[in-house]
């Protein structure tokens, strides 16, 4: 690959990664545009791989790179095998194929020089866009819970939470580099992401927050970093307090957060299911866990599980309200139910491998590597937490956000790691 071609491809991939986060939450199907651009660049890098190898410029892949690729491929294969075995509609391959398509994206990102500032800028502008859409939906359209341009308020809020967290980490990095205006810009993105999260009034994301705090502490708590970390945290806490106290979206979120306890008590003490959102989830889990042992290896096909669920209801073994739910509202149970143990193992392998490889760098000597490792580790940790109460990877927006973010953070971290050695 000629130096000119390599430079152009680097610009393309850097800009495409920024565009992905810029449009992900604030434009209809926005998560697709940046992903398509990244795929085009990845395929271009793949086509020219022989030239790069001949020129001696192709970076060597390690066992960790290959393991991530194998884990992504395994997710697709488990999905395809289950669909073929059950004779399900081809639409159930829609999410699985995304794991396969991101492999050339990862390849392309690992073979070019990426621009970190472009990525941070895309994240900040993406958070600001999400906050703008959330404000419009809550204050002008009066829809109650902001949902952006994804399937519902829940994934919108969860993805905004992660993007805001990444901006906060970038702000700390900017402050440590004495780029205070840049740090302020990134902190603004963090506040915007928090606003979008709160305006969505999603409760499942609260489970992820302690995990994010622990990861940030592992990466950032050093004697030389304590001041900017505390300063950024103080600004964030004040901003969140203002949102909760002064804005309608914050008040809605506060009522939903406190209402979760009431709903739990309503279900556990009175057995109510249809009058809240906690009961139906627990009933769906119970019905699925009764069914999984009957088909442990490859699970149940979607139409046949619907018939099986009707049978359980008729026998009095499941609450009738469960039949009105679109899924089990738990990512782990959903995969186990429809793709069997093979699908669940593939998913756990991807989560654990990606988390572990990022976490290995949380104590790296270079602060930039640590920040990027924290961004990367927060992705599988966050999605594992989100998946406890929703099937976040059951929609294209959730899958695309997960796999593309994984590829981007991994490539960026490996680049900075190589540069610091």
Helices and strands as residue ranges (DSSP letters): H 3-23, H 30-47, H 49-55, H 63-86, G 90-93, H 96-110, H 116-135, I 136-140, H 153-176, H 180-200, H 206-220, H 226-246, H 248-270, H 278-292, G 293-295, H 302-314, G 320-324, H 331-359, H 367-386, G 392-394, H 396-420
